[in-house]
Amino acid sequence: MSSQAKFEQKKIYVKGIGGERPLLPLSYEEMKRQAKDRLSPEGFAYICGGAGREETQSANRRAFQQWEILPSMLNGKEDVDTSIELLGKKQVSPYFLAPIGVLDMARAKGDLKVAEAAAAEQVPLVMSNQASAPMEACAERMGDAERWFQLYYSRSQDLVQSLVQRAEAAGCSCLVVTLDTTQLGWRRRDLDLGFLPFLQGKGIAQYTSDPEFQRLLDEEREPEDENAIRPRINIATLKTLWSQKRNYPGDFKKWFSSRPSRAVQQFISIFSRPDLSWKEIELLRSYTDLPIVLKGIQTVSDAKMAKDKGMDALYISNHGGRQVDGACAALDQLYLIRKAVGEEYPLLFDSGVRSGADAMKALCLGATAVGIGRPYVYALALQGEKGVRQMLRYYRAELEQNMFLSGCTSMTDLSPEVLRSTRSQ
């Protein structure tokens, strides 16, 4: 039995003698159910929801279920090594925390708590472009721990360059450029509630803390569009204005200023780059020497193009089913892309990972590292930093235990031969 799995199991069983139960439910479904009771309806919808009928979310889970592990016996070993090397650095496990925005909807100061948990558990954190705390504040909580920065490519080239420079200064060791959100997906849960957190001033701290964004706010404003859509003025509208001011940095003067509301308007106008192309990605390369990872790659042709253009790694993901309804499962494309780009090229993966067994399957099918998303947000909602740390320990222990019981004691043992597809049955 692996040391991590043995320790976690022993701790739970021994404490159980005294009637103590685990800090978190070990079932993802139960953790999600309990978190729903803690979250606001808007917060839960934003975190758990997907695009349209959420068929892509279902496809992600179905893809994992269509692969079965083939355990091998009598390997004569008793230790499991889950360490990997990624982009020139060694990690104790193949996990990382995927970027998720607006974590303060799960718990106050959520970004800071997740940063502390990731650092304590030696798990790299991809700091979200849509965080509720500036990257510098999260970096300060992490010390020398590994962190990366997710970049949404803005309409403002100067803002992009400023964010990249800040990420370098904050000790980020690579840029994770998200490609699949040049516009927001059609997310029915959020639309039913008429809720977008950014309009409340939430999740835009990377912008309001940025000197270039503030410079843009100082520029002369264009006349208001007479045909612009405007909300009714009522109690809900006033609450939104209050939220915008509360979430904007600064002293008491912000309460008497229109700047918080203008910051939201400015963010909405420049957040995404609908015409994003390879030209912008190549320009980004001239801004930094940091490794560039392209997130949202889902086709073999895009993967080959990215590799040919010198991208340092790819991140196979369909955004957890939040962008395109009815899209292919990310796990299926991971397998095809790995075959196309070769064994040595780094491939990160997320979308649908709900257990250590899922992580093992993804690693067998070609992932170099596996991202955890919604599970850590639910853990955050339930138990804060302690919850995130415990969830990471559970996932690492379950991966190690599954590997050990399947006859795999290192990452090099994980390959498609360890699995069997059920699709032809």
Secondary structure, 3 states (H helix, E strand, C coil): CCHHHHHHHHHHHHHHHCCCCCCCCCCHHHHHHHHHHHCCHHHHHHHHCCCCCCHHHHHHHHHHHCEEECCCCCCCCCCCECCEEECCEEECCCEEECCCCCHHHCCCCHHHHHHHHHHHCCCCEEECCCCCCCHHHHHHHHCCCCEEEEEECCCCHHHHHHHHHHHHHCCCCCEEEECCCCCCCCCHHHHHHCCCHHHHCCCCHHHHCCHHHHHHHHCCCCCCCCCCCCCCCCHHHHHHHHHHHHHCCCCHHHHHCCHHHHHHHHHHHHCCCCCCCHHHHHHHHHHCCCCEEEEEECCHHHHHHHHHCCCCEEEECCHHHCCCCCCCCHHHHHHHHHHHHCCCCCEEECCCCCCHHHHHHHHHCCCCEEEECHHHHHHHHHHHHHHHHHHHHHHHHHHHHHHHHCCCCEHHHCCHHHEEECCCC
